[in-house]
């Protein structure tokens, strides 16, 4: 039955060749279905309905990182765009895909060429049917001009061009996806660096307080007021804080090295000054629309690869039918004497050439099966990319809001821990409690302050991840912003 349908289709195509200039054997393309989509984001404050994602990755994103208002980050992002090696690789692959598209597109035009062949030849003495008056050695001069054009009756060439165009568009989307991913990674690293700076300042401030406490306990022990146990506890507390500062310094250095690699600079020659001012978490729109997912270049790339795979089925099916080409040759040939371009030396040929493979051992059938399997794989990949995008937005919305609440709670915990530290220190100075209570309160305060900063850093990184998940930001005209749980 499939073969009968193909033969019937070939008959229909043959009738329409003169009026339509050929037909296509590729199946009608239908964007792969993703399945039942939710009506709204669970993590959205003001949910809006979903819409089917249509590739609009060409929509301007702009420098989305400017919402953080940090000139240093702005400069780093510009360097990344200009110098990152991975972006250079993606750009080179795009150039290669455009060059391949140009090669494929050349089949749509007639092919013409010129040949020149001055030769000296000797024929065998015993060549069959050799005349007695023929010389053993002779010269020939040949000049020819030929034109060849394949009639694309079954759409093979058109489908190859469509396939190449879709793959080229996918490569453009890959480049955009690489830029967006690397920009987000750089912003994440920069936020981590700033968080390390703030945590290091917190630890250093605690070190100063711990140093004063260590001096006080030593003086009290020398005066016979305190025991050596208090001094030992103070020394242990101070040494632990020093270890924390060292760990943060190492972590900051590694983060700085990663930033250098992203912007295409040597880690040995790159450094960023410490900055302890807090970055503000950008206000997130209340009604983050699902249409923003259309800006994601990875969705566009997956959909265009599905389209290319569908066109590949048409290329494979066209091999079942004959190819027809028109050729013409005009030239001159002589034996090396006189005027080569004389009318008597002219030769020419003109006519069509049709060819059809009758037996191929299942080669064409296997290629068609392979093309259909590739389309099925590309369709599944498209569905996977879209579902992953939905999950990422949900994850980041939930994480961003949850971290906002957690951050406020942790700030309250840090305030309470600092108050406890003050009370414990005062009670120790009054001789009411041992230094153990002071150490416990100071350690709790340091831990609470560091944890609060870590939550703030995670919240900032979650905002970066949400921007990245939405394809590079949101429209400025969004109705309302999510600020209730955002700590400034």
C-alpha positions in Angstrom: 0.0 0.0 0.0 2.7 2.6 0.8 4.3 1.9 -2.6 0.9 2.3 -4.4 0.4 5.6 -2.6 3.8 6.8 -3.8 3.1 5.8 -7.4 -0.3 7.5 -7.2 1.4 10.6 -5.8 4.0 10.5 -8.6 1.2 10.5 -11.2 -0.4 13.5 -9.6 2.9 15.3 -9.5 3.6 14.4 -13.2 0.3 16.0 -14.2 1.1 19.2 -12.3 4.8 19.5 -13.3 4.3 22.0 -16.1 2.0 24.2 -14.0 3.7 24.0 -10.6 7.2 23.3 -11.6 7.5 20.1 -9.6 6.1 18.8 -6.2 7.4 17.8 -2.8 7.3 14.3 -1.2 8.0 15.7 2.3 5.1 15.1 4.7 3.1 18.3 5.6 5.0 19.7 8.6 3.1 19.9 11.8 4.9 21.3 14.8 5.4 18.4 17.3 2.7 18.4 20.0 3.9 18.9 23.6 0.8 17.4 25.2 -1.5 18.8 27.8 0.0 22.0 29.2 -1.0 23.5 32.6 -3.3 26.6 32.5 -1.0 28.6 34.7 2.3 28.7 36.5 1.9 27.3 40.0 4.7 29.6 41.2 3.2 32.8 39.6 1.5 35.3 41.9 -1.0 36.3 39.2 -1.2 33.2 36.9 -1.9 33.7 33.2 -2.8 31.0 30.6 -0.3 29.1 28.6 0.0 29.5 24.8 1.7 27.2 22.4 5.3 28.3 22.0 6.1 29.9 18.7 9.7 30.6 17.9 10.4 34.3 18.4 14.0 34.0 19.6 14.8 37.0 17.3 12.9 39.3 19.7 15.3 41.8 21.2 16.4 40.9 24.7 18.8 43.7 25.3 21.4 43.8 28.1 19.1 42.1 30.6 21.9 42.1 33.3 21.5 45.9 33.6 18.5 45.3 35.9 21.1 44.7 38.7 22.5 48.2 38.2 26.2 47.2 38.6 28.7 48.8 36.2 31.3 46.1 36.9 28.9 43.4 35.8 28.0 45.4 32.7 31.6 45.6 31.7 32.2 41.9 32.3 29.2 41.0 30.2 30.5 43.1 27.3 33.9 41.4 27.5 32.2 38.0 27.5 30.3 38.7 24.3 33.4 39.9 22.6 36.0 37.4 23.8 34.4 34.2 25.1 35.9 31.1 23.3 32.6 29.1 23.4 30.7 31.9 21.7 33.5 32.0 19.1 32.9 28.2 18.5 29.1 28.7 18.2 29.7 31.6 15.8 32.1 29.5 13.6 29.5 26.7 13.5 26.9 29.1 12.3 29.2 30.3 9.6 29.8 26.7 8.6 26.0 26.0 8.4 25.5 29.1 6.3 28.3 28.0 3.9 26.7 24.5 3.7 23.4 26.1 2.9 25.0 28.1 0.1 26.5 24.8 -1.3 23.1 23.1 -1.2 21.3 26.1 -2.8 23.7 26.0 -5.7 21.8 22.9 -7.0 18.8 25.1 -7.8 20.8 26.9 -10.5 22.1 25.5 -13.8 25.7 24.3 -13.7 28.0 25.5 -16.4 31.7 24.9 -17.2 34.4 25.2 -19.8 37.0 22.5 -20.6 40.2 22.8 -22.6 42.2 19.7 -23.5 45.3 19.8 -25.8 46.6 16.2 -25.8 49.2 14.1 -27.6 48.4 10.4 -27.9 49.7 7.2 -29.4 47.4 4.3 -30.3 48.2 0.6 -30.2 49.4 -1.1 -33.3 46.9 -3.8 -32.7 43.9 -1.8 -31.7 40.8 -3.5 -33.0 39.5 -2.0 -36.3 42.5 0.2 -36.7 42.8 1.5 -40.3 46.1 1.1 -42.2 46.4 4.7 -42.9 46.0 5.9 -39.3 49.1 7.4 -37.7 50.7 5.8 -34.6 50.9 9.2 -32.8 48.5 12.2 -33.2 47.6 15.5 -31.5 44.1 16.6 -30.5 42.8 20.0 -29.3 39.4 20.2 -27.7 37.5 23.2 -26.3 34.1 22.7 -24.9 31.4 24.6 -23.0 28.7 22.6 -21.2 25.5 23.4 -19.3 23.6 21.0 -17.0 20.3 21.5 -15.1 18.4 19.0 -13.0 14.7 19.3 -13.1 13.5 19.1 -9.5 10.4 17.0 -10.2 10.0 15.5 -6.8 11.3 18.3 -4.6 14.5 16.6 -3.6 16.6 19.8 -4.1 13.9 22.1 -2.6 13.7 19.8 0.5 17.5 19.7 0.8 17.5 23.6 0.7 14.7 23.8 3.2 16.5 21.3 5.4 19.7 23.3 5.2 17.9 26.6 5.9 16.2 25.1 9.0 19.5 23.8 10.3 21.1 27.2 9.7 18.3 28.8 11.6 18.9 26.3 14.4 22.6 27.2 14.4 21.6 30.8 14.8 19.5 29.9 17.8 22.3 27.8 19.2 24.5 30.9 19.1 21.9 32.9 20.9 21.4 30.1 23.4 25.2 29.9 24.0 25.3 33.7 24.6 22.3 33.6 27.0 23.7 30.6 29.0 27.2 32.1 29.3 25.8 35.5 30.2 23.7 33.9 33.0 26.7 31.8 34.2 28.8 35.0 34.4 26.1 36.8 36.3 25.9 33.8 38.7 29.6 33.8 39.3 29.8 37.6 39.8 26.9 37.4 42.3 28.8 34.6 44.1 31.9 36.8 44.2 30.1 39.7 45.7 28.5 37.3 48.2 32.0 36.0 49.2 33.1 39.6 49.7 30.2 40.4 52.0 30.7 37.1 54.0 34.5 37.8 54.3 33.7 41.2 55.7 31.3 39.6 58.2 34.0 37.1 59.3 36.7 39.8 59.5 34.4 42.0 61.7 33.8 38.9 63.9 37.6 38.3 64.0 38.1 41.8 65.4 35.5 41.1 68.1 36.9 37.7 68.9 40.4 39.2 69.2 39.1 41.7 71.7 37.4 38.9 73.7 40.6 36.8 73.6 42.5 39.8 75.1 39.9 40.3 77.8 39.9 36.6 78.8 43.7 36.6 78.9 43.8 39.7 81.1 41.1 38.3 83.4 43.1 35.0 83.7 46.2 37.0 84.5 44.2 38.8 87.2 43.0 35.6 88.6 39.3 36.3 87.7 39.0 33.8 84.9 40.3 30.3 84.2 42.5 29.0 81.5 39.4 27.3 80.0 38.0 30.7 79.0 41.3 31.6 77.3 41.3 28.3 75.5 37.7 28.8 74.3 38.5 32.3 73.1 41.6 31.0 71.2 39.7 28.2 69.6 36.9 30.6 68.5 39.4 33.0 67.0 41.3 30.2 65.1 38.0 28.9 63.7 37.1 32.3 62.4 40.5 32.6 60.8 39.9 29.3 59.1 36.6 30.5 57.8 38.2 33.7 56.4 40.9 31.6 54.7 38.3 29.3 53.1 36.3 32.3 51.8 39.5 33.8 50.3 40.2 30.6 48.5 36.6 30.3 47.3 36.7 33.9 46.0 39.9 33.3 44.2 38.5 30.3 42.4 35.4 32.2 41.4 37.5 35.0 40.1 39.5 32.5 38.0 36.2 31.2 36.5 35.1 34.7 35.6 38.5 35.3 33.9 38.0 32.2 31.7 34.5 33.2 30.7 35.6 36.7 29.5 38.6 35.2 27.6 41.4 36.5 29.9 44.2 34.7 31.7 43.4 34.0 35.4 46.9 35.0 36.3 46.4 38.6 35.0 42.8 39.1 36.1 41.5 40.4 39.4 38.4 42.2 40.7 38.5 44.5 43.7 36.4 43.5 46.7 33.0 45.1 46.8 30.7 44.7 49.9 27.7 46.9 48.9 24.6 44.8 48.5 23.1 44.1 45.0 19.3 44.6 44.8 17.1 41.8 43.7 15.2 43.0 40.6 11.5 43.3 40.8 9.8 40.3 39.1 6.6 40.9 37.1 3.5 39.5 38.9 2.1 38.0 35.7 5.2 36.4 34.0 3.5 35.3 30.8 4.1 31.9 29.2 4.6 33.6 25.9 8.0 34.8 27.1 9.2 31.2 26.7 9.0 31.8 23.0 12.1 33.9 23.4 14.1 30.9 24.4 16.5 30.1 21.6 16.9 26.5 22.7 13.1 26.0 22.0 13.5 27.6 18.6 16.5 25.5 17.7 14.7 22.3 18.7 11.6 23.2 16.6 13.7 24.1 13.5 15.6 20.8 13.8 12.3 19.0 13.8 11.3 20.9 10.6 14.7 20.0 9.0 14.1 16.3 9.9 10.7 16.5 8.2 12.2 17.9 5.1 14.8 15.1 5.2 11.9 12.6 4.7 11.1 14.3 1.4 14.7 14.0 0.3 14.7 10.3 1.1 11.4 9.6 -0.6 12.5 11.4 -3.8 15.1 8.7 -4.4 12.3 6.3 -5.4 11.6 8.3 -8.5 13.6 9.0 -11.6 15.9 12.1 -11.9 15.7 14.1 -15.0 18.3 16.6 -16.1 18.8 18.7 -19.3 22.3 19.0 -20.7 24.0 20.9 -23.6 27.5 20.8 -24.8 29.1 23.0 -27.5 32.7 22.8 -28.6 35.5 22.5 -31.1 38.0 19.7 -31.8 40.7 19.2 -34.3 44.0 17.2 -34.8 46.3 20.1 -33.8 46.5 21.9 -37.2 44.7 24.9 -38.7 42.0 27.0 -37.0 40.5 25.2 -34.0 37.4 27.4 -34.0 36.5 26.8 -37.7 32.9 25.8 -38.3 34.0 22.4 -39.6 35.6 21.6 -36.2 32.4 22.3 -34.2 30.5 19.7 -32.3 27.5 19.9 -30.0 24.9 17.8 -28.2 21.6 18.7 -26.5 19.1 16.5 -24.8 17.6 15.2 -21.5 18.9 12.5 -19.3 16.7 10.3 -17.1 17.9 7.8 -14.6 16.2 5.5 -12.1 17.7 2.9 -9.8 15.8 -0.4 -10.1 17.6 -2.6 -7.6 19.4 -1.2 -4.6 19.1 -4.0 -2.0 16.8 -1.9 0.3 19.1 1.2 0.4 16.3 3.7 -0.3 13.9 2.0 2.0 16.5 2.1 4.8 17.2 5.8 4.2 13.6 6.7 4.4 13.2 4.7 7.6 16.3 6.5 9.0 14.8 9.9 8.0 11.5 9.1 9.7 13.3 8.0 12.9 15.3 11.2 12.9 12.1 13.2 12.7 10.7 11.2 15.6 13.8 11.9 17.6 13.8 15.6 16.8 10.1 15.8 17.7 10.7 14.1 21.1 13.7 16.4 21.7 11.5 19.4 21.0 8.9 18.2 23.4 11.6 17.6 26.0 13.1 21.1 25.6 9.6 22.8 26.0 8.7 20.7 29.1 12.1 21.4 30.6 11.6 25.1 30.0 8.2 25.0 31.8 9.9 23.2 34.7 12.7 25.6 35.0 10.4 28.6 35.1 8.3 26.9 37.8 11.5 26.0 39.8 12.9 29.5 39.6 9.6 31.2 40.5 9.2 28.9 43.5 12.8 29.3 44.5 12.8 33.0 44.2 9.7 33.5 46.3 10.7 30.9 48.8 14.1 32.4 49.3 12.5 35.8 49.7 10.6 34.5 52.7 13.5 32.6 54.0 15.8 35.6 53.7 13.4 37.7 55.8 13.3 35.0 58.4 17.0 34.6 58.4 17.5 38.4 58.8 15.3 38.2 61.9 17.4 35.3 63.2 20.6 37.3 62.6 19.2 40.3 64.5 18.2 38.1 67.4 21.6 36.4 67.4 23.4 39.7 67.5 21.2 40.8 70.5 22.0 37.6 72.2 25.7 38.1 71.6 25.5 41.6 73.2 23.6 40.3 76.2 26.0 37.4 76.8 29.0 39.7 76.5 27.6 42.2 79.0 26.7 39.4 81.5 30.2 37.9 81.2 31.8 41.3 81.9 29.6 41.5 85.0 30.8 38.1 86.0 27.4 36.5 85.8 28.1 33.8 83.2 31.2 32.0 81.9 32.8 32.7 78.7 31.2 29.6 77.2 27.9 31.6 76.8 29.8 34.4 75.1 31.4 32.0 72.6 28.1 30.2 72.0 26.3 33.5 71.3 29.1 35.0 69.1 29.4 31.8 67.1 25.6 31.7 66.6 25.6 35.4 65.5 28.4 34.8 63.0 26.7 31.7 61.6 23.3 33.5 61.3 24.8 36.5 59.5 26.7 34.3 57.1 23.6 32.3 56.4 21.5 35.4 55.8 24.1 36.6 53.2 24.1 33.1 51.6 20.4 33.2 51.2 20.6 36.7 49.7 23.2 35.4 47.2 21.0 32.4 46.3 18.0 34.7 45.8 20.0 36.9 43.4 21.2 33.8 41.5 17.6 32.5 41.4 16.6 35.8 39.7 19.3 35.3 37.1 18.1 31.8 36.5 14.5 33.0 36.1 15.6 35.6 33.5 17.6 32.9 31.7 14.7 30.5 31.9 12.4 33.1 30.3 14.8 33.6 27.4 16.4 36.8 28.6 14.1 38.9 30.7 10.5 40.2 30.4 8.7 43.1 28.8 8.9 46.5 30.6 5.1 46.9 30.4 4.4 44.0 32.8 1.4 44.8 35.0 2.8 44.9 38.5 5.9 43.5 40.0 6.7 40.9 42.7 8.3 42.9 45.5 6.6 41.6 48.6 9.2 38.9 49.3 12.2 40.7 47.8 14.8 42.1 50.3 16.5 45.3 49.1 
